[in-house]
Amino acid sequence: MCGIVAYIGPKQAYPIIIEGLKRLEYRGYDSAGISLVNGDLHTYKKKGKVLDLEKEAEGKNIDGTLGIGHTRWATHGAPNDVNAHPHNSGNSRLSLVHNGIIENYATLKKALEELGHRFVSDTDTEVLVHLIEEYQKRDDLPLEEAVRKALKKAVGAYAIVVADKNDPSKLVGARKSSPLVLGIGDKEYFLASDASPIIKYTNKVIYLNDEEIVTVTRDGNFTVKTIDNQIQEPKVQELDLKLEELEKGGYDHFMLKEIYQQSETIWESMRGRISSEEGWVVVGGMSEHIKRMTNAKRFIIAACGTSWHAGMIAEYLFEELARIPVEVEYASELRYRNPIIHNDDVVIALSQSGETADTLAALEMAKDKGALIYGIVNVVGSSIARLTHCGSYTHAGPEIGVASTKAFTSQLVVLTLMALDLGHKRGVISEGYFRQLLTALEHIPKKVERVLELNEQIRFIAGEIKNAQNALYLGRGYNFPVALEGALKLKEISYIHAEGYPAAEMKHGPIALIDMYMPVIVIATNKSAYEKIVSNIQEVKARKGIVIAIVTEGDTAIKEMADFTIEIPETEEPLTPLLSVIPLQLLAYHIAVMRGCDVDQPRNLAKSVTVE
């Protein structure tokens, strides 16, 4: 949530920061701002998107080879010009950008007001820059030391970068529970929330750890210290990221591009991990702890949002294929109750970004209780990847659209491979069925391509229901979580109220809502409960509901009942979510476009939820 980009070096900072903010805009787009140091401090900020900031800065002084920028997702204070970042100190010497929440800001603000500080915004961030100012002027401290002392007093989460107009030779950054990456160029440095603004200039980065402070100087040096002033020797990593992965590539929206990428990303998630011909699955992250995982009494899956839906599908996978009991938890709930976690439990964390605040906190708690912690994330070097005992990357590539698509299916692939590997090693799945599933899984990417060929048909259906006020999604077994995911996608990007339900639960409440204006999307590919699904569809039609059915190719029975059918290729039942979710992604996308919604940056949402 929120995006930071900062630069110090020989080049003009303004174009680098503006371009970087555009790449980070998926993280926050309520407002944007920039501060530049060029003998003085020039700060420009504006409610709205980065384009609005560019218009605000037109014709003004944008010179300077040191600058900080921010694109905001509002927490404290409404999205407006005043609350936009950067925030400056009372003496107009310091400028600061901040992701996160300073929880004790009210106490700090009161103390600072008693010392004569005056505030103009409603934000917690402005309090922090005034606190740094107070330490700097009271004790005559260099910037980095004033930052360190201020952060010792701050409670909460932060990624910050601070500039001082009286010392244009340095930038200071720090992080706790919110990501910050240092990019190392040729006599230049970049600080950012993630690697997307950096990769154009360098692939050498350092991921800061919690409670680390970095000082970068114009002479090409940098120092990383802990908040307790201990010098660190961080590891420089090389990014495997291409600039074209961050572009739309001819698509109208990142979300559409990412939906269409799924035939590739699903394959990338299994590449090198599976061979149906030789009959093996190898999930590298599991190998070192395989005995503990195969003997685990219970798996606990912790996740949020779309990742939670992937975790629910994993519950079916692990219990059916590996015969291991599973509990799926919202990370935000798991962390705040007093759960029973034993040292023979395995806690699996799912997060696209690897930075989800609630998931991180839940993992730290589970780790303290002695559980084995396994992370499944998409972003290399992310906080969850570093916290866990072991784990797997999904290899989906950058996902820019706020509504997750390819990250979801990539998570499902990794979870399926894990379930197959564990089931095989535990001897609870027959060799024949094991190889049958491996073969079917290897065929999924080609079948995804066939589903994507239905795009125009799905666009037509979207046009028929785009004005609905509510929608109901129904599924059974493996496809119940897919129904939840389909409903979430529609809510996220089209702002239509939608709910997902187990199909059998329709009669326990939602059936009261069904009328001629209610589209009901039914995922009806299950072989194991086909007759039950047919009955559910008949119940909807009896109440004049509009039925859109996702069915297996060749299904004629449901086609005669439903108003619209979308046929997807047949596959093994545990793998159907990898295909059945894609029409739901496209349906939500087209409805949102037809309703004039901002598909890639839906209102009130951010890509990576790094605050509670």
N, C-alpha and C positions, 0 to 999 in steps of 0.2 A: 504494500500500500504506500502510495507516494513514491516519487522517483527523485533521486539526487544525481547530479552530475557536476563535477568541478574540474578545473584545469589550471595548471601552472606550467609555463614553458616559454619558448620563444615565439610561438604563434599567437595570433589574435584569438582571444578566448570566446568572444561572442558567438561566432558561427559554429564553433565546436560544441558549445553548450546548448545552443538552440537545436542543432541537429540531434544531439544526445537526448534532449528533453522530448523530442518527437518520437525517438525510439523507446523512451520510457513512459510515454503517455498512457500506455495500457495499464500502468500501475496507479494512475491517478490523473484526473482531468477536470477537477472542480475549478482550479486556478493554477497559474504558473508565474514564476518570477525569476529574476536574475540579478546578481550584484557583480559589478566589475570594479577592479582597483586599477587606477591609472594616475596616481598622485592624489586622487580623491576617491570617494566611494560613491558609485552611481548604482542605485537600486531601482529596478522597474518591475512591477508586478501587476497582474490583471486577472480578474475573474474570467473563467472560461478556459479555452484550450490554448495550446502553445501559439497557434496562429493569432489569437487575440493579444498575446504578449508581444509578438513581433510587430503588430500594428501599433501597440503602445510605445514601443522603442523606436519607431520610425522617426528619423530626423533628430534623434537625441545622441548624446555622447556614448558610443558603444566601444570606444577604444579600450585597450588593456590586454595584457597577457596573463592575467590572473582573474579568475571568476568562479562563481558558484551559482548553480541553478537548481530549480525545484519544480516539480509538477505535483499538485496536492490532491489527496483524497481526504476530505474534511473529517476531523475528529472533534477537537475543541474549537468552537467558533464556526459560524456559518461560512459557506464559501462566498467570499467577497474580496474586493481589492485589498482591504486593510488586513484581513486575516491570512492572505496569501503569503507564502515564503518567498524570499528570505526575510528574516526579521533582524533589525539592527539594534545595536545598543543605544542607550540614552544619550551617550556622547557622540553618536554617529561614527564611531571608530570601527566597531566590529559588525560583521554580518554573518548570519548563521542560517543554514538549512537543516531540517530535522525530519526524520521519519520516526514514528513511534508515539508514545504517550509518556509524559512526565507525571506520574501519579500524585506526587506531593507538591504539584505546582502551586496550589492555593496557599499552602503554608509558606512556601518560599516567596510567593508574591507579596504576602502580607508583611513578611520580614523586610523585603526589599523596599516596599512602600514606606515603611517606617524609617528607612535610611535615605529617603528622598527620591527614590526611583518612581517614574511615572510611565504608565503603560497605555498603549493606544489600541491594542488588539484584544481579542478574547482568547488568545491561544496560550497553551502551555509553553510553546516554543519561545515566545518573547521573554518569558520569565527566565528561561535558561540562558539566553544571551545576555540579559541584564545581570545574572548571577556571575557569569564569566567576567563581565565588565567590572563588577564589584571587586572580585578577587584581583583582577589585573591592576586596577588603579590603587587599591588599598595596600597591596603588598609589593607593588612595582614588579610584577611577574612577567616573564615572557609568555606568549600566547599559549604554548603547549602546557605550561605549568598551571596557568589560570584555568584552562579547560579541565585538566586533571582534577584540580581541587573542586571545581564546580560539580563535576560528575560524581565525585565522592559523596556529595550532598543530594544528588538527584536519585529518586526512586522511580523505576519504571523501565521502559524500553526506548532505545534510541539508536539511530545511525545519524551522525551529524558531520558536517564540514563547516569550519569556521575560517573566515578571512579577516585580516587586520590591515586597514589602510595605512597604518604607521609602520607596518612591517611587510611590504609586498614581496618579500623573498620567500615566504612560506605559506603553506596551508596545513591545517590540522584537522584530522578526521578521527572519529571514534565510533565504536559500536557496542551495543548490548541488546541481544534478542531481536535485532533487525539487521539485515545484511548490508555490508559495505565491502566493496572490492577496490583494491589499488591496482591501477594499470601502469606499467613501467615502460615508458617510451624512450626515445633518443633525447636525453636531456630534457624530458618533459614527463609530467605525471598526470594521471587521471584518477579521480575518485568517483565511484558510482554505485548505485543500488544493485546493479547486475552488470554483466559483461557487454550488454548490447550496445552502449554508447562507446565502448572502448575498442571493440574488435577491428574497427576501421584503421586504427592507429597502432595497435600493438596486440600481440597474443600472449604477452607475459603479464601475469597477474598474481596478486597475493590476496587471499580471502582472509580478512581480519577475523579473529576469534572474539568471543564475548569479553568485554571489559579490556579491550586493547585500544591504544591510542597511537595513531600514526602521524608523524610530522614529515612533510616532504618539502624540500627546499629547491630553490631555483638553480643552485649549483650542482644538482644531480644526485643529491643524497637523500636518504630517508631513514627514519628511525621508528621502530615499533616498540612501545613499552606497555606494560600492564597499567591498570589504574593505580596499582600500588608502586609504580615507578620502577619495575623490573624490566630490563632490556630483554627483548625477544629476538630470536633468529628465525623469522618466518620462511616458509618454503615458497619459492617462486614456481608457479605452475604455468604450463603452456596450454592455451585454449584450443580445442578442436572445434572451431566454430567459423562458419563462412558468412560473409556479409550478405550474400544473396538469400540466406535463410531468414534474414530479418526484413526482407522486402515482400511485397504482395505477389510479385511474379506474374502480373497480368490479371489476377483475380480482383473482383470488386472489393472484397473484404478479406482480412486475414482469416476469419472464421471459415469462409468458403474454401480458401486455399488449404486450410488445415483439415477440413473434412475430406477433401480430395487427396490429401497426402497419406491417408490411412492405409492404403494398399502397400505403400512403402514403409511407413512407420511400424506397422504390425510385423512386417518381415524383419525390419531392423531390430525389433524387440526380441525376436527368436533366433536371429542369425548367429551361428556358432554355438547355439545352446541346444540344438535339436537335430536328430537324424532319424527319420522314419525308416530309411533303408537299413541302417545299422542297428536301429532299435535302442537309442539312448537319448537321455535328456541330461544336460549338465547346467545347473544354475550356479555360476562361480561363487557367488556370495554365500551359498549354503555349505560349501565343501568343508570349510574349516570347523564348522559347528554342526555337522550333519548328525552326529550321534545324539547330541542334545535335542536337535529338532525332531528326529524320528522318534525319540523317546518322550517327547513333550506330552504332558497330560492335557494341555489346553493351549490354543492359540487365541490371543486377543488382538483384534485388528482395530487400530485407532486412526481415525481420519475425519475429514470435514468435507461437506459439499459433495461434489461429483466423486471425489476419492472415496467417500463413505459408501456411495452406491457401488463402486468397484469392490469395496470390502464386503458388501452384502452378497455379491455374486461369489466372492471367494469363499464365503461361509458354505455355500452349496458345494463348491469345488473341493475344498479340503475335507468336508465331512463325507461326501460321496466317494471321492477318488482316493483319499488318504486315510479316511476313518479317524480323523482327529477332531475333537470337539472345538468349536469356534464360537467366540463372542465378538460381535461387531459393535464398537462403541464410538459415539461422537466424542472426539478428543476433548471438546469443551466441557462435556459432562464428566468424562473419566477423570480429568485432572482435579475437579472440584469436589468429588465425593471421596470417600475413603474406601477404595476398592480392595478386594482381596486378591492380591497378586503374589504368587509363590515363585521360588527360584527354579521350578521346573516348568514354568510358563514361558511361552515365546510371545513377545509383543511385536506385531508387525505394523509399521507406520507407513501410510500412503500419503504422498504429497507431491504434486507436480513440481512446485518451486523448491521444496525441501526447506522452506522457511516459515511454514504455517505456525503461528505463535502457539495456539492451543495444542497442536500436535507435538511441538517441541517440549512444551511444559509437561504433557502427559508422559512423554518418553523419559524425561528426567526423573519423574516420580517412579515410573516402573523400573528404571535402571537402579534407583536407590533401593528398591525392594528386592533386587537380585534377579529379575527376569532377564532372559536373553532378548536383546533389542535388535530387530531387523528392519532396515529402511528400504523402501522402494520409492525412488525419486527420479526426476527427470534432469535436474540441474546438477552438474558435476561441481563438487566442492561446496555444496550447500550445507547449511547448519545441521540438518538431519543426517546427511551423509557422513558428517564428521562426528556426530554424537553417538551413532549406533555402533554396536559390536560388529555388525556385518550387514550386507545388503546388496541390492542390485539397482543398476541404472536402467531406465526404460528405453533410452536411446531414441526418444521421439523427436529430438531437435527442438528448437525454440518454439514455444506456443505463445503467440502474441494476443490472439483473441481472448477476451476475458472469459467467455463461455468455453469450458474445456471440451475438447472433442478427441483429438488424436492422443492426448495424454491419457484419457480414460481407456481407450482401447489398448494402448500400450501397457498400462497397468494390468489390464485383464490378461494379456498374453503372459506377462511375467508371473502373475498369480497362478495361471493355468499350468505353466511349466513347473512351478514349485509343487503344486498339488500332484502332478504326474510323477515328478521325481520322488516325492515322499511316498506316494502310494506304491510305486515300484519297489523302492528300497524296503518298505515295510511289508511287502508281500501281500498286500490287500487288494491288488488289482491284477487281473489275469494278464498274462503276456499277450494274448490275442487282442484283448480290448485296449491294452496299453499301446500296442502298435497301431491299432485302428484309429485311436485318438491322435497319435503323432502324425499319421498320414493326413487325417482330416485337418489338423492344425496347419500343416504345411500348405494345404490348398486354400486356406482362408484368404490370403492376399488377392488371389485371382478372383475369388468369389466377391470380395469387396468391390473390385473393379466392376463386376456385373451389377451390383447394387447401385453403384454410382451412375450407371447408364439409365437409371430410372429417374434421374433428376427432373426432367421436364414433366413427367407424370406427377411427381410429387409437387412441383411448382403449381400445376393445375389444381391439385387438391387443396393446396395452401390458399389459393385464390377463392375457393369455395367456402372456406371457414375462417377467413382472416378477420371477420368482424365479430366473431364470437367473444363473449365476455368471460366465459368459463370453459374449461375442458377437463375431461376425465380420462386417465390413462389406466388400462387394466392389463395385468399379466399374471402368470402363474409360474411357480418354480423359479428356474433361472431367469425368467423374463419378468418377474415381479420387480426386482431392482431396476431393470431396464425401463419399466413403466415409470418408476420414480425419477429416473434420469431424464426421460422424455418430457415429463411434466416440468422438471426443473429448467430444462433448456427453454421451454416455451415461456415460463415465467421470467427467466433472466433477460431475454433479449426482445420479447414482444410485449411484455407487461400484461399478458392475459393470465388471469388466475387459473391455475391448473393444479390438479392433484393426481398422484399416482396411488393405486390401490392393488392389493391382491384381488384377483377377479372374484373370488368367492366372497370377499368382504363387501362387495358392492351392495348386497342385500341388507347389510348391517348399517345402512345410513346413506351412502351416496346416491342410491337409487331414487331417493326422494327428490333429487335435483334434476333428474333427467326429463327433458322435454324436447320439442322439435328444434330448439335453439342450442342444444348441448351436443357438441361433438364428443364422441367417445372413441378413443384410439385403443384398439385391442391388439395385443401382441399374441398371435394365435398360431405359433409355429411348434408348440409343444406336442410331441407324440404321446407323452405320458398322461396328459390330461386333456386330450383333444375334445372329447365329447363334452366335458365340463365347460370348456371355453365356448363351444357351440351353444350350449344352454345359456351362458352369460350373454352372448350376442342376441339370442332370441329375446331375452328379458329386456335388453335395451331397446330393441326394435318394437317390442310391444308397447313401449312408452314413447314411441316416435323419436327416439334419439338418433343422431346421425352417427353411423358406425364407419370408422376407417380401420380396416383390418390389415395387419402385417401377417402374411401367410407364407407357407412354403410353396414354391413353384409347383403348379399343377393342381393346387387345391381348388376344387369346384364347388364343394358344399358351402363353404363360407362365402364364396364369391356371389352366390345366389341370394344370400341374406344381407350382406354388407352394402352400404352405399358406395364405398370405394375400397378397393383392395390393392395392396402393394405386395408383389410376389418377390421373395428373396430365395436364393439358392438353398437347397437342403444341406444340412451338415449334422454332425453329432450334437445331441441336445446340450451337453455342457458348453459347447462352443457357439450356440445360437446368439448369445448377447453380442458377440463380435460383429454379427451381421444385422441383427434386428435393431440395434441402436442407430445405425446410420440413416435409415429413412426418417427417424425421429429428429435427428440433428438437422437434416435437410428441410424437413417440414417446419421446424421452428425458425430456421434461417429465412426461408422464403416468406413466411408470415410476417416476420419482423421487418424485412425489407419492404414488403407491401404496405405495412403500417407506418413506414417512414421512421423507423427506430434506428438508433445508432448501434449497429450490430456488434462492432468490435469493442465499443466502450459504452455499455448499457448504464443507465443512470444508477447512481448510488453504489455501484459495484467496483471492486478493484481486483486485479489478477491475483495478487499474492497478499493474503491477509496476515500481516506481520504484527498486528496489534490485537488485543483481546476484544 
